[in-house]
């Protein structure tokens, strides 16, 4: 199992530690570093800055939001950064949800998310293969565009820039069972949101159909703390979960809450949502079960983290994306993973 560093997206302002953390991870032998986007900083620009200050570490988006760019524009970002970095890009894509797609990007959320995702990936693949002008008789991403307002003058085009790697890896952030199953068919890897090494059976059927070399790259918050402070160590994990489950989606359509429900915590997810949406955020954090936060993270003293890391390594995970801002924690994970 390889290690990656997950830096996420910015909060109020850039984190000055990101470049040095990426360089430290590279020195330790980490395979990849990943950036993200929500409704603030974008995923590609920070990754380009990191690329300029590193030499070997792979550069991943986890995830670039599909609604933010047309698939051709995303492919342009990908082939440009892949050239500038010497072939280090891993393109992670995600559909997001109705609140973000319609509230931030001003676009309708697709009524068939699987079709929209499949078409998006197909256009990206065509651009990167560059074996013919890009065309798609699609429902969401038709090329050339034939819809309302079209002049009828659209022409199929082929990228003037030759991609460095026609087979640049594409990964998808998928949560629902059908979406995960489709991911194994159309993508090179999967970016799970919540991964529990004790519940791999939830995804066994879908992953059984995955091709050889398929990547499974979940994120996990890692926090080193004394054994007696486990509850306090889990608090940042619970705060993240409360925000995603309570605030990243509508009360009637929240993919993160639905995923928590499929993992056996449906009633707890509903309670977190109710508290968060009522403005009782501290109570929402407290309502996140310690057991759930614990099984999707690596928290505790060195010995406990080593024991639990063995569970992650025993399953189908190919890349563990570590969420931390502590250089010593990155060093600890590198030592434990190589032992």
Phi and psi in degrees as a GROMACS rama.xvg file:
@    title "Ramachandran Plot"
@    xaxis  label "Phi"
@    yaxis  label "Psi"
@TYPE xy
-87.721  160.954  UNK-2
-110.561  143.112  UNK-3
-130.84  158.685  UNK-4
-106.715  120.457  UNK-5
-100.693  110.93  UNK-6
-93.8078  -17.2797  UNK-7
69.7338  -149.498  UNK-8
-116.699  165.167  UNK-9
-70.8015  154.673  UNK-10
-89.9284  -120.09  UNK-11
-68.3556  -28.9237  UNK-12
-155.387  168.353  UNK-13
-60.6219  146.518  UNK-14
-92.1962  113.861  UNK-15
-65.7504  -10.8185  UNK-16
-82.2062  -14.3672  UNK-17
-59.5567  -45.7427  UNK-18
-64.5666  -45.6909  UNK-19
-66.6264  -35.6643  UNK-20
-61.6856  -43.3016  UNK-21
-63.3743  -40.4796  UNK-22
-67.3751  -37.9103  UNK-23
-64.9906  -43.7194  UNK-24
-61.5834  -40.0109  UNK-25
-62.3749  -43.48  UNK-26
-61.9695  -32.715  UNK-27
-79.5285  -7.42187  UNK-28
93.6867  12.6361  UNK-29
-60.4062  143.543  UNK-30
-78.7431  -32.2982  UNK-31
-152.304  159.32  UNK-32
-132.34  140.84  UNK-33
-129.218  138.877  UNK-34
-117.906  168.527  UNK-35
-142.524  179.831  UNK-36
-150.928  149.482  UNK-37
-129.579  -89.1889  UNK-38
-141.202  58.4035  UNK-39
-161.714  -111.135  UNK-40
-66.809  148.877  UNK-41
-90.9194  171.29  UNK-42
-85.747  -32.8943  UNK-43
-80.6598  -37.728  UNK-44
-65.5099  -48.6152  UNK-45
-60.0387  -34.8526  UNK-46
-67.1371  -35.2561  UNK-47
-65.5168  -40.8541  UNK-48
-62.6841  -42.6505  UNK-49
-65.1934  -39.3656  UNK-50
-58.256  -37.6431  UNK-51
-70.3227  -17.7721  UNK-52
-110.876  8.74686  UNK-53
-132.315  173.39  UNK-54
-126.66  -35.6559  UNK-55
-121.802  -32.792  UNK-56
-62.295  137.373  UNK-57
-69.7667  154.176  UNK-58
-121.304  114.224  UNK-59
-120.161  149.247  UNK-60
-104.115  123.5  UNK-61
-141.744  76.8972  UNK-62
-130.815  159.854  UNK-63
-84.3357  130.889  UNK-64
-82.625  129.959  UNK-65
-62.7515  -36.4234  UNK-66
-67.9687  -17.9341  UNK-67
-72.3049  -24.7201  UNK-68
-148.757  149.956  UNK-69
-63.9511  157.209  UNK-70
-60.4262  -33.5603  UNK-71
-66.5133  -39.2036  UNK-72
-65.3048  -40.0291  UNK-73
-63.1227  -41.5953  UNK-74
-62.4607  -36.2001  UNK-75
-63.6408  -45.4967  UNK-76
-56.1839  -46.6293  UNK-77
-65.1993  -48.0206  UNK-78
-69.5933  -30.8829  UNK-79
-66.7882  -50.4921  UNK-80
-68.2644  -32.4988  UNK-81
-63.7161  -41.6544  UNK-82
-63.7949  -49.0167  UNK-83
-63.5824  -28.8651  UNK-84
-96.8081  0.564041  UNK-85
75.3717  33.4276  UNK-86
83.1118  40.8403  UNK-87
-109.902  0.195329  UNK-88
-79.9965  140.163  UNK-89
-119.988  115.267  UNK-90
-92.1792  102.797  UNK-91
-98.846  129  UNK-92
-123.1  149.793  UNK-93
-146.798  149.022  UNK-94
-81.4743  -22.9233  UNK-95
66.5023  -157.311  UNK-96
-133.647  174.962  UNK-97
-57.9996  -38.5416  UNK-98
-62.2166  -41.5061  UNK-99
-78.5298  -45.6521  UNK-100
-61.1634  -44.9214  UNK-101
-88.5334  -34.1193  UNK-102
-81.9418  -29.5066  UNK-103
-107.285  -46.1363  UNK-104
-91.253  -10.9397  UNK-105
65.8212  36.9051  UNK-106
-128.636  152.211  UNK-107
-70.6579  138.803  UNK-108
-72.8572  132.133  UNK-109
-63.6569  137.412  UNK-110
-77.8473  -9.40463  UNK-111
-129.683  82.2704  UNK-112
-57.7942  -34.9285  UNK-113
-66.1271  -41.3045  UNK-114
-64.6903  -45.0717  UNK-115
-59.717  -42.572  UNK-116
-64.8991  -46.2416  UNK-117
-60.654  -42.9238  UNK-118
-65.2231  -41.9329  UNK-119
-58.7592  -48.8395  UNK-120
-63.2398  -38.0728  UNK-121
-62.8531  -42.3085  UNK-122
-64.6055  -44.9897  UNK-123
-57.5087  -45.1487  UNK-124
-60.5281  -43.8057  UNK-125
-62.1067  -42.6897  UNK-126
-60.558  -44.3867  UNK-127
-72.6571  -32.4189  UNK-128
-70.8354  -37.2475  UNK-129
53.02  36.4649  UNK-130
-94.8436  -4.3261  UNK-131
-168.624  162.242  UNK-132
-57.2635  145.342  UNK-133
-78.2805  124.257  UNK-134
-139.723  147.388  UNK-135
-154.921  123.111  UNK-136
-86.8205  73.2077  UNK-137
-109.302  164.201  UNK-138
-83.6855  -36.7839  UNK-139
-109.106  -30.5237  UNK-140
-130.923  55.8244  UNK-141
-70.8652  140.006  UNK-142
-137.842  128.935  UNK-143
-64.2284  158.286  UNK-144
-69.3896  124.707  UNK-145
-112.171  5.50063  UNK-146
-84.7428  -162.524  UNK-147
-55.9469  133.723  UNK-148
85.8696  -6.12735  UNK-149
-67.3063  143.346  UNK-150
-81.8526  -17.9115  UNK-151
83.3552  4.13991  UNK-152
-99.7787  0.234378  UNK-153
-57.9623  138.964  UNK-154
-125.562  132.353  UNK-155
-59.8416  132.244  UNK-156
-125.593  154.187  UNK-157
-117.866  139.735  UNK-158
-53.3998  131.496  UNK-159
-71.9473  -23.2753  UNK-160
-91.4132  131.57  UNK-161
-81.2326  118.705  UNK-162
-58.8465  144.704  UNK-163
-67.331  -41.0828  UNK-164
-130.389  106.243  UNK-165
-61.5052  -23.0085  UNK-166
-104.501  29.9313  UNK-167
-49.2272  128.964  UNK-168
-64.8863  133.899  UNK-169
-115.715  125.16  UNK-170
-118.028  154.138  UNK-171
-125.101  138.077  UNK-172
-86.1797  107.548  UNK-173
-127.923  142.368  UNK-174
-119.905  -42.5744  UNK-175
-74.8005  153.889  UNK-176
-57.7727  -43.1806  UNK-177
-68.8607  -35.9571  UNK-178
-66.8393  -40.5519  UNK-179
-64.3892  -42.737  UNK-180
-61.4169  -42.8824  UNK-181
-64.9622  -36.6759  UNK-182
-57.5962  -39.4969  UNK-183
-66.8391  -18.831  UNK-184
-93.944  -32.8464  UNK-185
-111.593  -11.4546  UNK-186
-119.722  172.956  UNK-187
-97.5013  -6.34987  UNK-188
-172.785  169.126  UNK-189
-127.465  136.453  UNK-190
-110.723  87.4139  UNK-191
-66.5263  145.915  UNK-192
-80.7496  -59.1585  UNK-193
-112.226  120.792  UNK-194
-121.435  128.101  UNK-195
-115.48  119.764  UNK-196
-67.9015  -9.80586  UNK-197
-97.5352  1.93781  UNK-198
-127.471  34.2549  UNK-199
-63.7274  -19.8096  UNK-200
-63.1606  -23.0524  UNK-201
-59.888  -29.1293  UNK-202
-117.772  8.74715  UNK-203
-61.2302  -42.5208  UNK-204
-64.4082  -46.1696  UNK-205
-65.3042  -44.952  UNK-206
-70.5158  -21.3974  UNK-207
-64.6073  -24.4489  UNK-208
-91.0285  -3.31464  UNK-209
-69.9889  143.644  UNK-210
-72.0511  165.452  UNK-211
-60.4009  136.371  UNK-212
86.3464  3.12927  UNK-213
-65.1407  133.635  UNK-214
-93.1923  137.695  UNK-215
-123.553  110.143  UNK-216
-130.102  79.4361  UNK-217
-81.8628  158.983  UNK-218
-96.4478  152.223  UNK-219
-148.351  128.906  UNK-220
-71.7482  137.491  UNK-221
-123.242  126.672  UNK-222
-139.347  125.552  UNK-223
-92.9552  126.868  UNK-224
-152.958  159.202  UNK-225
-61.8407  154.784  UNK-226
-56.3269  -36.5181  UNK-227
-76.4189  -4.57593  UNK-228
-115.588  27.6694  UNK-229
-60.7107  -42.5761  UNK-230
-61.5203  -40.6198  UNK-231
-69.5851  -35.3589  UNK-232
-65.4509  -29.227  UNK-233
-80.9654  -13.3962  UNK-234
-58.7327  -45.1403  UNK-235
-62.2275  -33.1579  UNK-236
-64.5474  -43.705  UNK-237
-66.8679  -35.1903  UNK-238
-64.4524  -41.3303  UNK-239
-62.7581  -45.228  UNK-240
-64.1343  -41.8538  UNK-241
-60.9896  -39.5252  UNK-242
-67.3695  -46.2933  UNK-243
-68.3791  -44.3471  UNK-244
-76.8735  -34.3588  UNK-245
-91.4235  -34.2485  UNK-246
-116.237  -15.2481  UNK-247
-96.2945  67.2657  UNK-248
144.914  161.09  UNK-249
-77.4185  157.025  UNK-250
-58.5272  -30.4938  UNK-251
-95.6699  -8.10104  UNK-252
-152.319  85.8843  UNK-253
-128.364  108.237  UNK-254
-65.0985  -32.3707  UNK-255
-69.5213  -41.0165  UNK-256
-65.2941  -39.1034  UNK-257
-63.2765  -39.0625  UNK-258
-65.0188  -42.7245  UNK-259
-60.1066  -37.815  UNK-260
-63.239  -42.3329  UNK-261
-66.4036  -20.7328  UNK-262
-90.1296  8.96351  UNK-263
101.39  11.3124  UNK-264
-126.909  47.341  UNK-265
-65.9544  -45.9434  UNK-266
-67.246  -40.2508  UNK-267
-62.9368  -38.9336  UNK-268
-63.0603  -41.9679  UNK-269
-63.8316  -39.663  UNK-270
-65.7051  -42.9641  UNK-271
-59.0077  -44.9295  UNK-272
-59.4526  -47.2484  UNK-273
-59.9932  -46.1133  UNK-274
-66.5213  -44.1521  UNK-275
-64.8837  -45.4075  UNK-276
-70.9066  -19.718  UNK-277
-85.5194  2.52051  UNK-278
84.2087  6.63652  UNK-279
-97.0424  67.561  UNK-280
-69.9435  -38.5518  UNK-281
-63.112  -39.3202  UNK-282
-66.6854  -34.8785  UNK-283
-63.0928  -41.5981  UNK-284
-62.1524  -43.667  UNK-285
-65.1333  -24.5414  UNK-286
-79.6039  -13.3245  UNK-287
-70.0148  120.744  UNK-288
-61.5676  133.914  UNK-289
-55.8929  -37.4891  UNK-290
-62.5225  -39.7894  UNK-291
-69.5664  -45.8924  UNK-292
-60.0176  -37.1416  UNK-293
-70.7043  -39.8262  UNK-294
-73.7094  -17.3337  UNK-295
-105.244  11.3826  UNK-296
-138.417  179.146  UNK-297
-127.276  100.535  UNK-298
-131.991  139.5  UNK-299
133.588  -170.275  UNK-300
-70.8921  169.16  UNK-301
-52.1054  -44.4681  UNK-302
-64.9255  -38.725  UNK-303
-69.9047  -40.2158  UNK-304
-63.6213  -40.8633  UNK-305
-61.1397  -43.2316  UNK-306
-63.3824  -43.482  UNK-307
-76.0778  -30.5163  UNK-308
-62.4178  -32.7288  UNK-309
-61.1924  -33.4316  UNK-310
-66.1975  -40.9424  UNK-311
-64.3883  -39.8955  UNK-312
-71.6283  -23.7822  UNK-313
-79.4901  -15.9709  UNK-314
-97.2004  -159.066  UNK-315
-83.2975  1.58319  UNK-316
-65.5098  127.595  UNK-317
-97.5713  -28.7858  UNK-318
-141.355  120.658  UNK-319
-97.4704  118.184  UNK-320
-95.1637  110.449  UNK-321
-87.3189  124.428  UNK-322
-99.5887  103.272  UNK-323
-160.114  158.099  UNK-324
-117.57  15.4397  UNK-325
-107.496  115.245  UNK-326
-57.8401  -36.5685  UNK-327
-65.9064  -34.4503  UNK-328
-67.9285  -38.5717  UNK-329
-61.0089  -41.3652  UNK-330
-63.9539  -43.9153  UNK-331
-59.5029  -46.3855  UNK-332
-62.866  -39.1372  UNK-333
-63.375  -41.1045  UNK-334
-65.2185  -46.4885  UNK-335
-67.5933  -36.8345  UNK-336
-73.0402  -22.1876  UNK-337
-94.3261  -5.85184  UNK-338
